């Protein structure tokens, strides 16, 4: 019985990795862009953040962390939830349910909501022909909410 769950979890983790890789590639035109932002949000150095993102998209992280003590699992899973927010994973996305099936301690979205439903970012450039797309503005708004959450923790 336990062996069946283990093999099912391995398959779920592969699927999680593929789904996160697709999300990451959609959220950032260059994958390296995510590392400094993720590092800034989590307190990791950029190289460590890049390695952590690599573990996430490999799919093995969710099972790997399951062998840690519950205290460490919660901390590592909070970082994973921050990553999900960074790349714009909706709450009802199948990857969230798969992650919870592998590790029931995973919580998404993170508790301690900001009480902020909307965030509006305005960007103005010196050149009048320079603009951002609506998806780029949405990404900036998502980042602003993440930075606010981290600032309020300190």
Buried (B, 14 or more C-beta within 10 A) or exposed (E): EEEEEEEEBBEBBEBBBBBBBEBBEEBBEEBEEBBBBBBBBBEBEBEBBBEBBEBBBBBBBBBBBBEEEEEEBBEBBBBBBBBBBBBBBEEEBEBBEBBBBBBEEBBBBBEEEEEEEEBEBEEEEEEEEEEEEEEEBBBBBBBBBBEEBBEEEE
